[in-house]
C-alpha cells in the first residue's frame, strides 16, 4: 500500500467536506429564507473553514514528509493560495464576530453576513481550481 496516496486521499476527503460546508452553510439561509438555527449554521460553516485550513495545511505537510520539500508552486498558484488563505481568515473573523453577537444579530446584518460568507466561499473555491490547475 502506498501510504502517501492514502494520506493524501483522506486529506482530500476532509478538504472536500469542508468545501461543502463553507458553501452550503451560508447558501442555505440565503436560499431557503430560514431564520432558525443561525448559530448552528454558523458553527457548521466554522467547522467547514477549519477543515479547509487544516486539510490545506496537511497537503503541504504530506509533501514535506514524503518528499522532504513543500510543493513547488509559483506564479498564479501562489496568488490562488494567497486568495484562499485570505478568504479563510476573513471568514473566520466574520463567523467569530457573528457568534459573539448577543442579539442573535439583526436580520439585515445576518443577511449581509450570509452573503459575505457565501462570496468568500465561492472566491476560495474558484481560487482552488486555479491552484490545482497551475501547480
Secondary structure, DSSP 8 states (H G I E B T S, - for coil): --HHHHHHHHHHHHHHHHHHHHHHHHHHHHHH---TTHHHHHHHHHHHHHHHHHHHHHHHHHHHHHHSS-----THHHHHHHHHHHHHHHHHHHHHHHHH-TT---HHHHHHHHHHHHHHHHHHHHHHHHHHHH-
